[in-house]
Amino acid sequence: MICWKCKKEISIEKPVRGDECPLCHADLHVCRACDFYESGAHNDCRESSTEFVNDKERGNFCEYFRVKGALREPQGPQFAQGPQFAQGAQPGQNAQAAARDAFNALFGD
C-alpha cells in the first residue's frame, strides 16, 4: 500500500488500528487512507452506514475501512497484452457484448 501521508510504498497490505507507517509513523487505519473517503461527502465518506469520525487522520475502528487503491487491474498472462478490440470497435464494447452474451446465456434470449 501507499502511505496516505508520506506517499511512500510500504509493505503493509491491510492495516488494522494501531498500525503505522514505518517511515513517517502516521496511523494507517484512517479515513484519509480509505477508499470510501471523499472530502465534501456526508461525513467525508461515500459509505452511508459508517459512524462519524471526527479526526480523519487518526486511527479508528471503522469496519468499512478499505485501503485506497486496493482494487487493482486484473493481472496475469491473459491480461498482459491488454484488451483486444474488433476493428472499429470502441473500448468497452467488447466488455459490453461479453456481459450481454453471458446474461443471455444465463437467462435466455
Phi and psi in degrees as a GROMACS rama.xvg file:
@    title "Ramachandran Plot"
@    xaxis  label "Phi"
@    yaxis  label "Psi"
@TYPE xy
-107.132  130.648  ILE-2
-64.8126  132.941  CYS-3
-66.8191  -25.2436  TRP-4
-93.7502  -54.2774  LYS-5
-93.221  -9.01503  CYS-6
63.8063  23.615  LYS-7
-98.1036  148.606  LYS-8
-71.7239  130.912  GLU-9
-128.535  162.242  ILE-10
-83.8726  -7.94792  SER-11
-77.3903  123.882  ILE-12
-93.0083  -42.4845  GLU-13
-131.402  90.1085  LYS-14
-70.7912  150.382  PRO-15
-116.637  167.23  VAL-16
-57.1054  133.692  ARG-17
103.332  -22.1329  GLY-18
-71.0211  142.284  ASP-19
-136.132  159.048  GLU-20
-65.3773  128.491  CYS-21
-69.3616  -14.2832  PRO-22
-94.6905  -48.6707  LEU-23
-112.108  -4.17979  CYS-24
65.5755  22.6533  HIS-25
-77.6838  144.962  ALA-26
-59.1083  144.799  ASP-27
-105.429  -29.7003  LEU-28
-88.4623  70.2855  HIS-29
-129.162  159.672  VAL-30
-56.7976  -40.9369  CYS-31
-62.7468  -21.4292  ARG-32
-98.191  4.1326  ALA-33
-95.3032  143.752  CYS-34
-63.9212  -26.0457  ASP-35
-83.9004  -11.7815  PHE-36
-66.2062  128.527  TYR-37
-149.411  108.88  GLU-38
-59.3062  130.729  SER-39
99.8249  -20.8489  GLY-40
-74.0047  164.873  ALA-41
-55.7815  124.45  HIS-42
58.2181  18.5283  ASN-43
59.106  31.3456  ASP-44
-142.497  133.766  CYS-45
-80.8553  -12.352  ARG-46
-87.2417  113.204  GLU-47
-73.873  -14.2183  SER-48
-92.7134  -0.534572  SER-49
-77.473  155.498  THR-50
-83.8895  155.164  GLU-51
-64.9084  133.488  PHE-52
-118.366  119.651  VAL-53
-69.5703  -51.1931  ASN-54
-102.221  107.502  ASP-55
-74.9848  -4.94754  LYS-56
-113.791  9.00124  GLU-57
-114.393  150.24  ARG-58
-54.8636  144.033  GLY-59
-143.159  177.347  ASN-60
-106.783  20.3476  PHE-61
-57.0908  126.542  CYS-62
-79.5069  -14.298  GLU-63
-92.7373  0.979928  TYR-64
-55.079  129.772  PHE-65
-138.353  125.104  ARG-66
-54.7207  129.494  VAL-67
-59.0445  129.551  LYS-68
79.1054  11.019  GLY-69
-67.1529  -29.5443  ALA-70
-81.7892  109.551  LEU-71
-109.319  164.676  ARG-72
-61.6559  147.122  GLU-73
-57.9059  142.766  PRO-74
-126.031  159.197  GLN-75
132.728  170.078  GLY-76
-61.8059  -32.5713  PRO-77
-69.699  -16.8197  GLN-78
-108.65  0.817065  PHE-79
-62.6337  -35.5505  ALA-80
-85.1023  -12.4524  GLN-81
86.1506  173.815  GLY-82
-69.7694  144.143  PRO-83
-103.63  130.992  GLN-84
-113.302  145.565  PHE-85
-65.3218  154.613  ALA-86
-58.635  125.908  GLN-87
84.4869  -5.71585  GLY-88
-77.9447  149.92  ALA-89
-89.8279  150.552  GLN-90
-55.1898  136.303  PRO-91
97.0608  -21.2199  GLY-92
-67.1147  -40.7324  GLN-93
-63.9523  -39.3849  ASN-94
-65.3114  -40.1663  ALA-95
-64.574  -44.1865  GLN-96
-64.6656  -40.9181  ALA-97
-64.673  -41.1814  ALA-98
-65.0587  -42.9782  ALA-99
-62.1792  -44.601  ARG-100
-62.4045  -41.6979  ASP-101
-64.6721  -40.5713  ALA-102
-63.1628  -47.1504  PHE-103
-63.5747  -36.5557  ASN-104
-67.371  -33.9515  ALA-105
-76.5278  -43.99  LEU-106
-110.271  -2.77815  PHE-107
84.6422  161.581  GLY-108
